[in-house]
Amino acid sequence: MNADKTSARILAVGDIHQVELPLRWGDSDSLNHLNNTLYFRLMEEARMQILYDAGFALPADHGPILAHASCDFLRPLTYPANVLVTHKVTRIGRSSAEFELLLEKSGDAAGPYARGRNVLVWMDYVANASAPWPPEVLSSIGSLFKPGG
């Protein structure tokens, strides 16, 4: 994990992380709507940027798994656009963390285009069982998030 001991903070409920991702022309259907599976890809890319920026190396003996992913499609995203993906921590348990996700079109103040929910679980891959979040992992991830306001 990449954790700066002088500025590390523990991930907390309400914290947010945002990343802007471009839509690709080929991701749209014939009506120029983003294919519904691509909303999950945008969420995945944002999540993987968090994990890689936090210093996760794969493969490993321990790490996070995605235990739940859901999406409510509110309005169709259309090309061209950049999508702002926001992760907001809604719960941190012994071995799991829950995030609300918002997908918004950059430059469009009319509100989200999709709302999602992800649950990550810290796993011991060797034992194939959940394990408590290591404090250094919560610090490493926490250093990438901003306190919610």
N, C-alpha and C positions, 0 to 999 in steps of 0.2 A: 504494500500500500504506500502511496505517496501522501504522507501527512506531515505538514509543517508544524512542528511542536509549539512554535511561538504563536501561531495564529489559528491553530486547529480548534474547531468547535464541533460539538456533537449535533448530529442531525436531530431536528425537533419538529413536532407537529406545527403546521402553519408555514414551514419553510418552503421556498419556491425556487425552481430552476427553469430557465427559459433558453430555448435554442431556436434559431430560425433556419428553416430547411426549404430549399426550392422544390417546386413541383416540376415534374418532367412532362413534356408533351405526350409521350407515349403512355403515360399513366391514366389518360382520360379515355372515356368511351366515346361513341359516335355523337353524343350530345354535348361533348366537352365537359362532362362531369368526371371528377376523380372517381375511379373505381373504388367500391366500398372496401376492398381488401387493402388498398393503399393507405387508408386512415390508420390501420394497424401497423403498417410499415413505417409511417411517419412517427408513431408512438415508439416503435421499436428502435428506430434510428436515434431518437432523442434519448431514450433509455440507455442505449449502448454507448453514446457519447459520454453520458454521466459515468457509467461503469469504467470505461477505458480511461477517462480523465482522472478518475479516482485511483487508478493504478492497478486495476484487475488484470491479471495475466491468465490466459486460458491455454491449455487446460491446467487445472489446479485440483487439489484435494478438497478444497472448500470453496464455496462461492454462492452467488444468488441464482435462484431459478424463478421464472415467471409462473406463478401459481394461478393467476386469474387475469384475464383481459376482457374488457367489455367496451362498447362504444355506442353512444346515442348520436345518430346522424341528424343534425339540426338544419343545415342548409348545404347545398352542394358546393364544393370547392371546384373552381374552374381554372384552367391554365390560361395565361401565365400568372403565377403568383408565388410568393414566398409565404410559408406557413410558420407562425410562431407557435411552438409547442411548449406548453407550461406544465410542469409537474408540481403539484402541491401536496405536501405530506399531510395526510389526514389521520394516520394512526401508526404508531410504532409499538409492536409487541415484542415478546421474548425472542422470536425467531422470524417474525414477518413485519413487513412495512407496507402500508397502503397509500396509494397516490391517486389524487384526482388529476385528470389531464384535460387541458383545454387546447383545442386547435383553432387558431384564429388566423385570418388572412392579414398579413402585415399591411398596415396603412388603412385598414377597414375598422372603424370604431363601432360598427353596428353589432358587435358581439360575436360569440363563438360560432364556429361552423360545426363543431363536434365536441362532445364531452365524453371522456372515457374514465375508466377506473382500472388500475393495475395493482396487483399484490405480488410483492417479491418475498421469497422465503430464503433465509440463509440455510445452506445445505452442507452436510458432510457427505461429499460425493462417494467416498469409499464405503461408509456405513449405509448410504442411501437413506439418510434420516435428517430431519431438520435439526438445527443446532442454534444456540443463542447467538445473537449478533455480537461479534467481537467489538469492543469499544473502539479499537483503531479503525475498523471498517466504518463505523458510524461517524467517526471524526473525518476520515478521508472523504466520504460522501458529503458530510456536512460542510466541509470547506468549499464545496462547489455550489451550495445553495445559499440563498439570501434569506435572512429572517423575514417571516411573513409580517404583514402590517395591517 
